[in-house]
Amino acid sequence: MLFRSIDLAISTKNTADYNAFVVGLFCEIEDKNYIYVLPNPINKRMTFKEILGNIKSLYNSLGSLYDYVIVCVENNGFQDSVVQSLEGTKINCKGVRSNADKRCRLITISNYVQAGQVLFPKQGAEQLIDQLVNFGVEKHDDLADAFSVMMHEVAEKINEPKPDIFFV
């Protein structure tokens, strides 16, 4: 299963937050669940059209490789327009509402990282790791936020009853 989580920002101004795209591959190895964070997450300011283009491009490049691909978009406020724009397409997009603040969301999924169930690439995720390690100190935390949304969706899958046959 491939998860792509997106934390969206509404502005392209130099002072605005970034749009963050984090992709993770969920797999089971010897009856233990893991999530492998793919390298080179996207972290940049984009227009609405560029956001949709990036979602479609990433889906088209990775979607055919996996049986199950889900795009998770935090859909508070304007962000729901992305979910609505992808309705009726082949892209499985799920709007995720968050009731907790960013710190609480990270704390609730930290056990997966501590247990070694989250695997990061040797190169290509330095900015994400830096935002996670220095959360609260870093000026921007958009990748960390996208990561926490993804991990909450992964946690739901981990806790689901497993099918008899599991394809990765």
Residue frames as a rotation matrix with the C-alpha (Angstrom) as fourth column:
MET 1
0.583 0.812 0.000 0.00
0.812 -0.583 0.000 0.00
0.000 0.000 -1.000 0.00
LEU 2
-0.571 -0.737 0.362 1.25
0.746 -0.650 -0.147 3.41
0.344 0.186 0.920 -0.87
PHE 3
0.471 0.665 -0.580 0.24
0.836 -0.546 0.053 6.45
-0.282 -0.510 -0.813 1.13
ARG 4
-0.525 -0.561 0.640 0.74
0.649 -0.750 -0.125 10.01
0.550 0.350 0.758 0.01
SER 5
0.279 0.575 -0.769 -0.03
0.925 -0.376 0.054 12.67
-0.258 -0.726 -0.637 2.56
ILE 6
-0.310 -0.298 0.903 -0.33
0.659 -0.752 -0.022 16.34
0.686 0.588 0.429 1.76
ASP 7
0.009 0.252 -0.968 -0.27
0.797 -0.586 -0.145 19.39
-0.603 -0.770 -0.206 4.00
LEU 8
0.051 0.124 0.991 -1.54
0.909 -0.417 0.005 22.30
0.414 0.900 -0.134 1.94
ALA 9
-0.482 -0.165 -0.860 -0.93
0.498 -0.859 -0.115 26.02
-0.720 -0.484 0.497 2.15
ILE 10
0.486 0.844 0.229 -3.10
0.709 -0.227 -0.668 28.61
-0.511 0.487 -0.708 0.46
SER 11
0.887 -0.145 -0.438 -0.55
-0.256 -0.945 -0.204 31.26
-0.384 0.293 -0.875 -0.47
THR 12
0.618 -0.739 0.270 2.57
0.739 0.427 -0.521 31.46
0.269 0.521 0.810 -2.61
LYS 13
0.805 -0.317 0.501 3.91
-0.355 -0.935 -0.021 34.55
0.475 -0.161 -0.865 -0.82
ASN 14
-0.104 -0.971 -0.213 7.46
-0.180 0.229 -0.956 34.37
0.978 -0.061 -0.199 0.57
THR 15
-0.613 -0.101 0.784 6.09
-0.766 -0.169 -0.620 34.47
0.196 -0.980 0.026 4.13
ALA 16
0.430 0.901 -0.060 3.58
-0.874 0.432 0.221 31.63
0.225 -0.042 0.973 3.57
ASP 17
0.125 -0.276 0.953 3.86
-0.445 0.843 0.303 28.03
-0.887 -0.461 -0.018 4.67
TYR 18
-0.708 -0.432 -0.558 4.86
-0.699 0.316 0.642 25.38
-0.101 0.845 -0.526 2.17
ASN 19
0.634 0.734 -0.243 2.83
-0.764 0.643 -0.053 22.66
0.117 0.219 0.969 0.53
ALA 20
-0.426 -0.807 0.409 4.28
-0.860 0.502 0.095 19.39
-0.282 -0.312 -0.907 1.76
PHE 21
0.634 0.519 -0.573 3.93
-0.684 0.722 -0.102 15.98
0.361 0.457 0.813 0.10
VAL 22
-0.399 -0.713 0.576 5.22
-0.860 0.509 0.035 12.92
-0.318 -0.482 -0.817 1.97
VAL 23
0.402 0.476 -0.782 4.99
-0.735 0.678 0.035 9.43
0.546 0.560 0.622 0.46
GLY 24
-0.368 -0.486 0.793 5.23
-0.855 0.512 -0.083 6.20
-0.366 -0.709 -0.603 2.43
LEU 25
-0.155 0.228 -0.961 5.11
-0.569 0.775 0.275 2.55
0.807 0.590 0.009 1.46
PHE 26
0.149 0.312 0.938 3.29
-0.950 0.308 0.048 0.33
-0.274 -0.899 0.342 3.95
CYS 27
0.041 -0.150 -0.988 4.46
-0.545 0.825 -0.148 -3.27
0.838 0.544 -0.048 4.04
GLU 28
0.756 0.192 0.626 4.42
-0.628 0.483 0.611 -6.34
-0.185 -0.854 0.485 6.24
ILE 29
0.029 -0.816 -0.578 7.64
-0.572 0.461 -0.679 -8.30
0.820 0.350 -0.453 6.78
GLU 30
-0.642 -0.271 -0.717 7.62
0.256 0.806 -0.534 -11.43
0.723 -0.527 -0.448 8.93
ASP 31
0.121 0.882 -0.456 4.29
0.853 0.143 0.503 -10.46
0.509 -0.450 -0.734 10.55
LYS 32
-0.155 -0.165 -0.974 5.52
0.706 -0.708 0.007 -6.98
-0.691 -0.687 0.227 11.48
ASN 33
0.700 0.521 0.488 4.23
0.714 -0.520 -0.469 -3.77
0.010 0.677 -0.736 9.89
TYR 34
-0.364 -0.835 -0.412 6.57
0.686 -0.540 0.488 -1.11
-0.630 -0.104 0.769 8.54
ILE 35
0.894 0.446 0.045 6.26
0.353 -0.640 -0.683 2.18
-0.275 0.626 -0.729 6.72
TYR 36
-0.203 -0.959 0.198 9.12
0.888 -0.095 0.450 3.16
-0.413 0.267 0.871 4.46
VAL 37
0.568 0.312 -0.762 9.24
0.087 -0.943 -0.322 6.90
-0.819 0.117 -0.562 3.83
LEU 38
0.530 -0.348 0.774 10.22
0.848 0.217 -0.483 7.47
0.000 0.912 0.410 0.23
PRO 39
-0.403 -0.793 -0.457 13.02
0.751 -0.572 0.331 9.95
-0.524 -0.210 0.825 -0.44
ASN 40
-0.953 -0.197 0.231 12.62
0.295 -0.785 0.545 13.48
0.074 0.587 0.806 -1.73
PRO 41
-0.006 0.969 -0.249 9.34
0.921 -0.091 -0.378 14.69
-0.389 -0.231 -0.892 -0.26
ILE 42
-0.205 0.034 0.978 8.03
0.645 -0.747 0.161 17.86
0.736 0.664 0.131 -1.88
ASN 43
0.143 0.201 -0.969 8.17
0.887 -0.461 0.035 21.01
-0.440 -0.864 -0.244 0.23
LYS 44
-0.883 -0.436 0.174 7.46
0.464 -0.755 0.463 24.16
-0.071 0.490 0.869 -1.77
ARG 45
-0.330 0.764 -0.554 4.98
-0.170 -0.626 -0.761 26.92
-0.929 -0.157 0.336 -2.39
MET 46
-0.895 0.104 0.433 2.56
0.437 0.388 0.812 26.20
-0.084 0.916 -0.392 -5.24
THR 47
-0.610 0.781 -0.137 -0.55
-0.789 -0.583 0.193 27.52
0.071 0.226 0.972 -6.88
PHE 48
0.110 0.753 0.649 -3.75
-0.616 0.564 -0.550 25.47
-0.780 -0.340 0.525 -6.69
LYS 49
0.821 0.175 -0.543 -3.20
-0.566 0.370 -0.737 24.30
0.072 0.912 0.403 -10.28
GLU 50
-0.122 -0.953 -0.278 0.38
-0.734 0.275 -0.621 23.21
0.669 0.128 -0.733 -9.43
ILE 51
-0.449 0.040 0.893 -0.87
-0.782 0.465 -0.415 21.33
-0.431 -0.885 -0.177 -6.36
LEU 52
0.590 0.751 0.297 -3.36
-0.462 0.615 -0.639 19.31
-0.663 0.239 0.710 -8.45
GLY 53
0.657 -0.420 -0.626 -0.70
-0.612 0.187 -0.768 18.77
0.440 0.888 -0.135 -11.12
ASN 54
-0.437 -0.865 0.244 1.76
-0.835 0.290 -0.468 17.40
0.334 -0.408 -0.850 -8.56
ILE 55
-0.125 0.483 0.866 -0.85
-0.645 0.624 -0.441 15.07
-0.754 -0.614 0.234 -7.08
LYS 56
0.851 0.513 -0.114 -1.74
-0.394 0.479 -0.784 13.72
-0.348 0.712 0.610 -10.52
SER 57
0.370 -0.801 -0.471 1.89
-0.721 0.072 -0.689 13.43
0.586 0.594 -0.551 -11.60
LEU 58
-0.563 -0.578 0.591 2.92
-0.826 0.432 -0.364 11.53
-0.045 -0.692 -0.720 -8.47
TYR 59
0.199 0.720 0.665 -0.12
-0.513 0.654 -0.555 9.30
-0.835 -0.231 0.500 -8.76
ASN 60
0.883 0.166 -0.438 0.58
-0.469 0.307 -0.828 8.54
-0.003 0.937 0.349 -12.42
SER 61
0.061 -0.952 -0.300 4.24
-0.762 0.149 -0.630 7.74
0.644 0.267 -0.717 -11.72
LEU 62
-0.811 -0.430 0.397 3.63
-0.583 0.531 -0.615 5.53
0.053 -0.730 -0.681 -8.66
GLY 63
-0.051 0.932 0.358 -0.01
-0.898 0.114 -0.426 4.46
-0.438 -0.343 0.831 -8.81
SER 64
0.573 0.305 -0.761 0.41
-0.711 0.647 -0.276 1.68
0.408 0.699 0.587 -11.35
LEU 65
-0.391 -0.846 -0.362 3.09
-0.466 0.521 -0.715 -0.01
0.794 -0.111 -0.598 -9.21
TYR 66
-0.981 0.017 0.192 0.89
-0.177 0.316 -0.932 -0.71
-0.076 -0.949 -0.307 -6.19
ASP 67
-0.581 0.807 -0.102 -2.47
0.686 0.554 0.472 -2.38
0.437 0.204 -0.876 -5.62
TYR 68
0.522 0.771 -0.364 -3.65
0.840 -0.391 0.376 0.29
0.147 -0.502 -0.852 -3.21
VAL 69
-0.693 -0.673 0.260 -2.72
0.621 -0.740 -0.258 3.97
0.366 -0.017 0.930 -3.32
ILE 70
0.472 0.838 -0.273 -4.36
0.874 -0.406 0.267 6.59
0.113 -0.365 -0.924 -1.14
VAL 71
-0.511 -0.509 0.693 -3.82
0.380 -0.857 -0.349 10.33
0.771 0.085 0.631 -1.13
CYS 72
0.169 0.506 -0.846 -4.52
0.985 -0.068 0.157 11.82
0.022 -0.860 -0.510 2.31
VAL 73
-0.440 -0.224 0.870 -5.23
0.335 -0.939 -0.072 15.53
0.833 0.260 0.489 2.39
GLU 74
-0.657 0.240 -0.715 -5.74
0.661 -0.273 -0.699 17.42
-0.364 -0.931 0.021 5.60
ASN 75
-0.478 0.540 0.693 -9.01
0.628 -0.341 0.700 19.08
0.614 0.770 -0.176 4.71
ASN 76
-0.043 0.395 -0.918 -9.54
0.811 -0.523 -0.263 21.91
-0.584 -0.756 -0.298 7.10
GLY 77
0.097 0.143 -0.985 -10.90
-0.134 -0.979 -0.156 24.97
-0.986 0.147 -0.075 5.32
PHE 78
0.347 0.034 -0.937 -9.79
-0.876 -0.345 -0.337 25.59
-0.335 0.938 -0.090 1.72
GLN 79
-0.661 -0.743 0.106 -7.94
-0.666 0.646 0.374 22.28
-0.346 0.177 -0.921 1.62
ASP 80
-0.158 0.707 0.690 -11.24
0.098 0.706 -0.701 20.46
-0.983 -0.044 -0.181 1.10
SER 81
0.565 0.364 -0.740 -11.33
-0.630 -0.388 -0.672 21.96
-0.533 0.846 0.010 -2.41
VAL 82
-0.461 -0.772 -0.436 -8.47
-0.887 0.392 0.244 19.62
-0.017 0.500 -0.866 -3.40
VAL 83
-0.767 0.257 0.588 -10.45
0.021 0.926 -0.378 16.60
-0.641 -0.277 -0.716 -2.21
GLN 84
0.288 0.953 -0.098 -13.52
-0.009 -0.099 -0.995 17.85
-0.958 0.287 -0.020 -4.10
SER 85
0.265 -0.260 -0.928 -11.45
-0.904 -0.401 -0.146 18.50
-0.334 0.878 -0.342 -7.25
LEU 86
-0.733 -0.641 -0.226 -10.24
-0.680 0.700 0.221 14.89
0.016 0.315 -0.949 -7.27
GLU 87
-0.209 0.756 0.620 -13.70
-0.243 0.574 -0.782 13.34
-0.947 -0.314 0.064 -6.78
GLY 88
0.793 0.609 -0.023 -14.65
-0.217 0.247 -0.944 11.25
-0.569 0.754 0.328 -9.78
THR 89
0.291 -0.765 -0.574 -11.04
-0.899 -0.014 -0.438 10.71
0.327 0.643 -0.692 -10.86
LYS 90
0.539 -0.164 -0.826 -9.06
0.067 0.986 -0.152 7.50
0.839 0.027 0.543 -10.56
ILE 91
-0.558 -0.799 0.226 -7.15
-0.120 -0.192 -0.974 9.01
0.821 -0.570 0.011 -7.63
ASN 92
0.309 0.586 -0.749 -8.28
0.689 0.405 0.601 7.64
0.655 -0.702 -0.279 -4.27
CYS 93
-0.602 -0.482 0.637 -8.23
0.019 -0.806 -0.591 10.85
0.798 -0.344 0.495 -2.23
LYS 94
0.184 0.615 -0.767 -9.31
0.850 0.293 0.439 10.97
0.494 -0.732 -0.468 1.38
GLY 95
0.070 -0.080 0.994 -9.92
-0.276 -0.959 -0.058 14.16
0.959 -0.271 -0.089 3.30
VAL 96
-0.114 -0.211 -0.971 -8.61
0.819 0.534 -0.212 13.91
0.563 -0.819 0.112 6.84
ARG 97
0.562 0.338 0.755 -9.94
-0.157 -0.852 0.499 16.24
0.812 -0.399 -0.426 9.51
SER 98
-0.397 -0.723 -0.565 -7.65
0.566 0.292 -0.771 16.92
0.722 -0.626 0.294 12.43
ASN 99
0.715 0.684 0.142 -9.08
0.243 -0.434 0.868 17.87
0.655 -0.586 -0.477 15.78
ALA 100
0.669 -0.555 -0.493 -5.77
0.613 0.038 0.789 17.79
-0.419 -0.831 0.366 17.65
ASP 101
0.759 -0.484 -0.434 -2.90
-0.558 -0.828 -0.052 20.21
-0.335 0.282 -0.899 17.29
LYS 102
0.557 -0.584 -0.591 0.29
-0.514 0.317 -0.797 19.28
0.653 0.748 -0.124 15.41
ARG 103
-0.437 -0.775 0.456 2.27
-0.838 0.166 -0.520 18.44
0.327 -0.609 -0.722 18.54
CYS 104
-0.012 0.526 0.850 -0.41
-0.716 0.589 -0.375 16.04
-0.698 -0.614 0.370 19.82
ARG 105
0.887 0.355 -0.295 -0.64
-0.454 0.559 -0.693 14.33
-0.082 0.749 0.657 16.43
LEU 106
0.171 -0.906 -0.387 3.12
-0.601 0.215 -0.770 13.79
0.781 0.364 -0.508 16.35
ILE 107
-0.470 -0.334 0.817 3.17
-0.879 0.264 -0.397 12.47
-0.083 -0.905 -0.417 19.91
THR 108
0.357 0.738 0.573 0.46
-0.667 0.631 -0.396 9.91
-0.654 -0.241 0.717 19.17
ILE 109
0.972 -0.030 -0.234 2.42
-0.162 0.638 -0.753 8.37
0.172 0.769 0.615 16.29
SER 110
0.261 -0.952 0.160 5.91
-0.931 -0.292 -0.220 8.65
0.256 -0.092 -0.962 17.81
ASN 111
0.264 -0.137 0.955 5.70
-0.559 0.785 0.267 5.09
-0.786 -0.605 0.130 19.15
TYR 112
0.945 0.082 0.317 5.93
0.198 0.628 -0.752 3.75
-0.261 0.774 0.577 15.57
VAL 113
0.617 -0.781 0.100 9.16
-0.412 -0.428 -0.804 5.69
0.671 0.455 -0.586 15.00
GLN 114
0.084 -0.585 0.807 10.59
-0.994 0.006 0.108 4.63
-0.068 -0.811 -0.581 18.37
ALA 115
0.490 0.183 0.852 9.69
-0.306 0.952 -0.028 0.97
-0.816 -0.248 0.523 17.68
GLY 116
-0.594 -0.803 -0.046 11.66
-0.283 0.155 0.946 1.07
-0.753 0.575 -0.320 14.42
GLN 117
-0.037 0.674 0.738 8.55
0.678 0.560 -0.477 0.59
-0.735 0.482 -0.477 12.29
VAL 118
0.950 0.222 -0.220 9.20
0.012 -0.728 -0.686 3.80
-0.312 0.649 -0.694 10.34
LEU 119
0.125 -0.926 0.357 12.15
0.786 0.312 0.533 3.53
-0.605 0.214 0.767 8.00
PHE 120
0.751 0.031 -0.659 13.73
-0.230 -0.924 -0.306 6.61
-0.619 0.381 -0.687 6.48
PRO 121
0.850 -0.492 0.190 16.01
0.386 0.335 -0.860 6.59
0.359 0.804 0.474 3.44
LYS 122
0.130 -0.894 -0.428 19.73
0.938 -0.030 0.346 7.16
-0.322 -0.446 0.835 3.99
GLN 123
-0.888 -0.372 -0.270 19.49
0.256 -0.888 0.381 10.25
-0.381 0.269 0.884 1.78
GLY 124
-0.756 0.557 0.344 16.67
0.228 -0.268 0.936 12.43
0.614 0.786 0.076 0.60
ALA 125
0.362 0.910 -0.204 14.64
0.569 -0.042 0.821 12.93
0.738 -0.413 -0.533 3.79
GLU 126
-0.582 -0.719 -0.379 16.97
0.742 -0.278 -0.610 15.22
0.333 -0.637 0.695 5.72
GLN 127
-0.771 0.325 0.548 14.56
-0.320 -0.941 0.107 18.16
0.551 -0.093 0.830 5.75
LEU 128
0.331 0.913 -0.238 11.68
-0.262 0.331 0.906 15.97
0.907 -0.237 0.349 6.99
ILE 129
0.225 -0.319 -0.921 13.84
0.788 0.616 -0.021 14.42
0.574 -0.720 0.390 9.71
ASP 130
-0.822 -0.557 0.119 15.10
0.415 -0.729 -0.544 17.87
0.390 -0.398 0.830 10.73
GLN 131
-0.382 0.762 0.523 11.51
-0.562 -0.641 0.523 19.13
0.734 -0.094 0.673 11.09
LEU 132
0.543 0.578 -0.609 10.59
0.091 0.680 0.727 16.08
0.835 -0.450 0.316 13.18
VAL 133
-0.046 -0.679 -0.733 13.63
0.896 0.296 -0.331 16.27
0.442 -0.672 0.595 15.45
ASN 134
-0.912 -0.380 -0.152 13.43
0.409 -0.839 -0.359 20.04
0.009 -0.390 0.921 15.86
PHE 135
-0.126 0.951 0.281 9.64
0.672 -0.127 0.730 20.34
0.730 0.281 -0.623 15.98
GLY 136
0.710 0.467 -0.528 8.60
0.704 -0.502 0.502 23.56
-0.030 -0.728 -0.685 17.70
VAL 137
0.086 -0.775 -0.626 11.93
0.310 -0.576 0.756 25.23
-0.947 -0.259 0.190 16.98
GLU 138
-0.692 -0.329 0.642 11.91
0.674 0.022 0.738 25.10
-0.257 0.944 0.207 13.18
LYS 139
-0.765 0.406 -0.500 10.25
-0.437 -0.897 -0.060 28.00
-0.473 0.173 0.864 11.37
HIS 140
-0.047 0.739 -0.673 8.33
-0.948 0.180 0.263 25.60
0.315 0.650 0.692 9.10
ASP 141
-0.618 -0.082 0.782 6.83
-0.487 0.821 -0.298 22.25
-0.618 -0.564 -0.547 10.09
ASP 142
0.165 0.790 -0.591 4.88
-0.961 -0.005 -0.276 21.40
-0.221 0.614 0.758 6.95
LEU 143
-0.230 -0.312 -0.922 6.69
-0.563 0.815 -0.135 18.13
0.793 0.488 -0.364 6.18
ALA 144
-0.990 -0.123 0.063 6.31
-0.116 0.493 -0.862 17.04
0.075 -0.862 -0.502 9.82
ASP 145
-0.344 0.936 0.070 2.59
-0.664 -0.190 -0.723 17.79
-0.664 -0.295 0.687 9.60
ALA 146
0.240 0.390 -0.889 2.16
-0.926 0.368 -0.089 15.83
0.292 0.844 0.450 6.36
PHE 147
-0.631 -0.557 -0.540 4.13
-0.335 0.823 -0.458 12.97
0.700 -0.109 -0.706 7.93
SER 148
-0.895 0.309 0.321 1.84
-0.260 0.224 -0.939 12.88
-0.362 -0.924 -0.120 10.98
VAL 149
0.087 0.952 -0.293 -1.29
-0.905 -0.048 -0.423 12.82
-0.417 0.302 0.857 8.79
MET 150
0.038 -0.154 -0.987 0.17
-0.728 0.673 -0.133 9.92
0.685 0.723 -0.086 6.81
MET 151
-0.859 -0.474 -0.192 1.13
-0.213 0.673 -0.708 8.02
0.465 -0.568 -0.680 9.94
HIS 152
-0.542 0.750 0.379 -2.37
-0.586 -0.015 -0.810 8.37
-0.602 -0.661 0.448 11.41
GLU 153
0.411 0.666 -0.623 -3.79
-0.912 0.292 -0.289 6.81
-0.011 0.687 0.727 8.25
VAL 154
-0.269 -0.595 -0.757 -1.16
-0.485 0.763 -0.427 4.06
0.832 0.252 -0.494 8.37
ALA 155
-0.906 -0.063 0.418 -2.04
-0.417 0.295 -0.859 3.41
-0.069 -0.953 -0.294 12.03
GLU 156
0.084 0.993 0.084 -5.65
-0.864 0.115 -0.490 2.83
-0.497 -0.032 0.867 10.99
LYS 157
0.440 0.031 -0.897 -4.47
-0.711 0.622 -0.327 0.25
0.548 0.782 0.296 8.44
ILE 158
-0.644 -0.747 -0.168 -2.16
-0.442 0.541 -0.715 -1.43
0.625 -0.386 -0.678 10.95
ASN 159
-0.805 0.355 0.475 -5.04
-0.429 0.203 -0.880 -1.87
-0.409 -0.913 -0.011 13.36
GLU 160
0.167 0.853 -0.495 -7.46
-0.986 0.145 -0.084 -3.22
0.000 0.502 0.865 10.72
PRO 161
0.459 0.011 0.888 -8.07
-0.160 0.985 0.070 -6.95
-0.874 -0.174 0.453 10.47
LYS 162
-0.479 -0.753 -0.451 -5.63
-0.637 -0.056 0.769 -8.34
-0.604 0.656 -0.453 7.92
PRO 163
0.542 0.630 -0.556 -6.88
-0.840 0.384 -0.384 -10.01
-0.029 0.675 0.737 4.73
ASP 164
0.800 -0.207 0.563 -5.92
0.077 0.966 0.245 -13.60
-0.594 -0.152 0.790 3.98
ILE 165
0.224 -0.728 0.648 -3.69
0.974 0.159 -0.158 -12.47
0.012 0.667 0.745 1.12
PHE 166
0.667 -0.085 -0.740 -1.65
0.170 -0.950 0.263 -9.28
-0.725 -0.301 -0.619 1.30
PHE 167
0.436 -0.501 0.747 -0.04
0.881 0.068 -0.468 -7.76
0.184 0.863 0.471 -1.79
VAL 168
0.339 -0.406 -0.849 2.60
0.230 -0.839 0.493 -5.07
-0.912 -0.363 -0.191 -1.69
